[in-house]
Amino acid sequence: MKDNGTSDKIKGNVNKAKGEIKGNVNKAKGEIKDQIGNATDNKSLQAEGKLDKAKGHLQETVGKLKDGK
């Protein structure tokens, strides 16, 4: 049985999807923290939320780059 790279492509797509999913989760988590911090005047929580959002954007970008897009 020959493997013509199909399994590598599948693994690559899975890794890409994981990166994008993690990125989206962190962006959502960050947005929630940012909004709660803003509503409660908690600057520390707001800053943590902004950091999570930035981390999410980075993870999503890395996930997309793994696919070459």
Residue pairs with C-beta under 8 A, 6 or more apart in sequence:
12 66
12 67
13 67
15 63
15 66
16 63
16 64
16 66
16 67
17 63
18 63
19 59
19 60
19 62
19 63
19 64
19 66
20 59
20 60
20 63
20 64
21 63
22 56
22 59
22 63
23 55
23 56
23 57
23 58
23 59
23 60
23 61
23 62
23 63
24 56
24 60
25 56
26 52
26 53
26 55
26 56
26 59
27 52
27 53
27 56
27 57
27 60
28 56
29 49
29 52
29 56
30 48
30 49
30 50
30 51
30 52
30 53
30 54
30 55
30 56
31 49
31 53
32 49
33 45
33 46
33 48
33 49
33 52
34 45
34 46
34 49
34 50
34 53
35 49
36 42
36 45
36 49
37 43
37 44
37 45
37 46
37 47
37 48
37 49
38 46
